[in-house]
Amino acid sequence: MANAASGMAVHDDCKLKTHRFIVFKIEKKQKQVVVEKVGERTQNYEDFTASLPVDECRYAVDDFDFVTEENCQKSRIFFIAWSPDTARVRCKMIYASSKDRFKRELDGIQVELQATDPTEMDLDVIKSRAS
């Protein structure tokens, strides 16, 4: 089903829930969001950030595990809109106009983060937003 604002559809594979992280990209020819990469449960946050391209936009979902000050094991589902400064303007516009529609298709998102630079989503930022 296409998004009225951007004409972008969301492929059913985008709704997977058994991975550490999922990186999504917009297929321009098919005009839909598809899964580009999945991270297995054994992978960590560094593996996730390394899978994002340096000069192209992506959407990503990361299941971030952490330990609270009370020593409780917790998890937060992050939705990250990755839009690096080095990406083309048209790419940034397409991702920005499709973001809300795509995010609504995903279940369980607890924290949203917009990042244009790796420092905006480094581990310290994620930890502070998780708690």
Backbone hydrogen bonds in HBPLUS format (Angstrom, degrees):
<---DONOR---> <-ACCEPTOR-->    atom                        ^
c    i                          cat <-CA-CA->   ^        H-A-AA   ^      H-
h    n   atom  resd res      DA  || num        DHA   H-A  angle D-A-AA Bond
n    s   type  num  typ     dist DA aas  dist angle  dist       angle   num
A0003-ASN N   A0008-MET O   2.85 MM   5  5.00 132.8  2.08 110.5 123.9     1
A0007-GLY N   A0003-ASN O   2.47 MM   4  4.61 142.7  1.60 144.3 151.8     2
A0009-ALA N   A0031-LYS O   2.85 MM  22  6.17 164.8  1.87 137.1 141.6     3
A0033-VAL N   A0009-ALA O   2.72 MM  24  6.21 147.3  1.82 146.8 153.9     4
A0011-HIS N   A0033-VAL O   3.08 MM  22  5.86 165.6  2.10 152.7 157.3     5
A0014-CYS N   A0011-HIS O   3.01 MM   3  5.74 163.3  2.04 122.3 127.7     6
A0015-LYS N   A0012-ASP O   3.20 MM   3  5.94 167.3  2.22 123.2 124.7     7
A0020-ARG N   A0039-GLY O   2.80 MM  19  5.20 146.9  1.91 145.0 149.7     8
A0063-ASP N   A0020-ARG O   2.78 MM  43  5.28 172.8  1.78 174.4 172.1     9
A0039-GLY N   A0021-PHE O   2.78 MM  18  4.91 162.8  1.81 148.3 146.2    10
A0022-ILE N   A0061-VAL O   2.89 MM  39  5.32 150.5  1.98 149.4 157.3    11
A0061-VAL N   A0022-ILE O   2.92 MM  39  5.32 155.0  1.98 150.4 158.5    12
A0023-VAL N   A0037-LYS O   2.81 MM  14  5.12 168.4  1.82 156.1 159.2    13
A0036-GLU N   A0023-VAL O   2.75 MM  13  5.53 165.4  1.77 153.4 156.7    14
A0037-LYS N   A0023-VAL O   3.25 MM  14  5.12 158.8  2.30 135.5 137.4    15
A0024-PHE N   A0059-TYR O   2.76 MM  35  5.07 177.5  1.76 151.6 152.2    16
A0059-TYR N   A0024-PHE O   3.19 MM  35  5.07 163.8  2.21 134.4 139.3    17
A0025-LYS N   A0034-VAL O   2.95 MM   9  5.61 159.4  1.99 158.1 164.8    18
A0034-VAL N   A0025-LYS O   2.87 MM   9  5.61 167.4  1.88 168.8 169.1    19
A0027-GLU N   A0032-GLN O   2.82 MM   5  5.47 168.1  1.83 166.9 163.1    20
A0031-LYS N   A0027-GLU O   2.76 MM   4  5.55 120.6  2.11 140.9 157.7    21
A0032-GLN N   A0027-GLU O   3.30 MM   5  5.47 147.9  2.41 136.9 144.5    22
A0043-GLN N   A0040-GLU O   2.97 MM   3  5.56 161.9  2.00 119.9 125.7    23
A0047-ASP N   A0044-ASN O   3.13 MM   3  5.34 121.2  2.49  99.9 113.9    24
A0048-PHE N   A0044-ASN O   3.14 MM   4  6.52 151.2  2.23 146.0 154.4    25
A0049-THR N   A0045-TYR O   2.95 MM   4  6.31 166.9  1.97 158.1 158.5    26
A0050-ALA N   A0046-GLU O   3.01 MM   4  6.08 151.7  2.09 143.3 151.1    27
A0051-SER N   A0048-PHE O   2.98 MM   3  5.33 147.1  2.09 107.8 117.8    28
A0052-LEU N   A0049-THR O   3.30 MM   3  5.61 167.0  2.32 108.8 112.6    29
A0058-ARG N   A0082-TRP O   2.92 MM  24  5.11 154.0  1.98 141.1 147.6    30
A0082-TRP N   A0058-ARG O   2.84 MM  24  5.11 148.2  1.94 156.6 164.3    31
A0060-ALA N   A0080-ILE O   2.87 MM  20  5.08 135.1  2.07 145.7 155.5    32
A0080-ILE N   A0060-ALA O   2.76 MM  20  5.08 170.2  1.77 150.1 153.3    33
A0062-ASP N   A0078-PHE O   2.95 MM  16  5.13 153.1  2.03 137.7 146.4    34
A0078-PHE N   A0062-ASP O   2.86 MM  16  5.13 172.3  1.86 155.5 155.3    35
A0064-PHE N   A0076-ARG O   2.85 MM  12  5.29 151.8  1.93 169.1 159.6    36
A0076-ARG N   A0064-PHE O   2.90 MM  12  5.29 152.2  1.98 142.6 151.0    37
A0066-PHE N   A0074-LYS O   2.90 MM   8  5.43 161.3  1.93 144.8 147.8    38
A0074-LYS N   A0066-PHE O   2.79 MM   8  5.43 173.4  1.80 171.2 171.0    39
A0068-THR N   A0072-CYS O   2.89 MM   4  5.20 160.1  1.93 144.6 148.3    40
A0071-ASN N   A0068-THR O   2.88 MM   3  5.07 153.2  1.95 112.7 115.7    41
A0110-GLN N   A0077-ILE O   2.87 MM  33  5.27 163.9  1.89 144.6 149.7    42
A0111-VAL N   A0077-ILE O   3.13 MM  34  6.39 154.8  2.20 153.9 153.6    43
A0079-PHE N   A0111-VAL O   2.78 MM  32  6.21 158.3  1.82 162.4 169.6    44
A0113-LEU N   A0079-PHE O   2.85 MM  34  6.20 150.6  1.93 164.4 170.0    45
A0081-ALA N   A0113-LEU O   2.88 MM  32  6.32 160.9  1.91 161.9 168.0    46
A0115-ALA N   A0081-ALA O   3.01 MM  34  6.21 172.7  2.02 153.0 153.8    47
A0083-SER N   A0115-ALA O   2.84 MM  32  6.09 175.9  1.84 171.7 173.0    48
A0087-ALA N   A0084-PRO O   3.00 MM   3  5.51 167.7  2.01 118.8 122.8    49
A0085-ASP N   A0116-THR O   3.21 MM  31  5.63 140.8  2.37 151.5 140.9    50
A0092-LYS N   A0088-ARG O   3.04 MM   4  6.40 160.2  2.08 154.1 159.6    51
A0093-MET N   A0089-VAL O   2.93 MM   4  6.21 155.4  1.99 152.7 159.6    52
A0094-ILE N   A0090-ARG O   2.98 MM   4  6.24 160.9  2.01 153.9 158.0    53
A0095-TYR N   A0091-CYS O   3.06 MM   4  6.27 170.2  2.07 156.4 158.8    54
A0096-ALA N   A0092-LYS O   2.91 MM   4  5.99 158.2  1.96 146.5 153.3    55
A0097-SER N   A0093-MET O   2.98 MM   4  6.08 158.5  2.02 148.3 153.5    56
A0098-SER N   A0094-ILE O   3.18 MM   4  6.25 133.0  2.41 140.4 151.6    57
A0099-LYS N   A0095-TYR O   3.07 MM   4  5.89 125.5  2.38 144.0 155.0    58
A0102-PHE N   A0098-SER O   3.06 MM   4  6.19 164.7  2.08 159.5 164.4    59
A0103-LYS N   A0099-LYS O   2.86 MM   4  6.02 167.5  1.87 160.1 163.7    60
A0104-ARG N   A0100-ASP O   3.07 MM   4  6.23 150.4  2.16 145.0 151.9    61
A0105-GLU N   A0102-PHE O   2.97 MM   3  5.33 141.9  2.12 107.8 118.8    62
A0106-LEU N   A0103-LYS O   3.10 MM   3  5.41 154.3  2.17 108.2 116.0    63
A0120-GLU N   A0117-ASP O   2.90 MM   3  5.57 152.8  1.97 123.8 131.5    64
A0121-MET N   A0118-PRO O   3.14 MM   3  5.56 163.5  2.17 112.0 116.9    65
A0125-VAL N   A0122-ASP O   3.02 MM   3  5.49 120.9  2.39 111.3 125.1    66
A0126-ILE N   A0122-ASP O   3.10 MM   4  6.41 163.2  2.13 157.2 162.4    67
A0127-LYS N   A0123-LEU O   2.87 MM   4  6.05 163.4  1.90 150.8 155.5    68
A0128-SER N   A0124-ASP O   3.01 MM   4  6.18 158.3  2.05 144.3 150.0    69
A0129-ARG N   A0125-VAL O   2.98 MM   4  6.17 152.3  2.05 148.4 156.2    70
A0130-ALA N   A0126-ILE O   2.87 MM   4  5.97 138.2  2.05 145.9 157.6    71
A0131-SER N   A0127-LYS O   3.38 MM   4  6.54 149.9  2.48 146.7 150.8    72
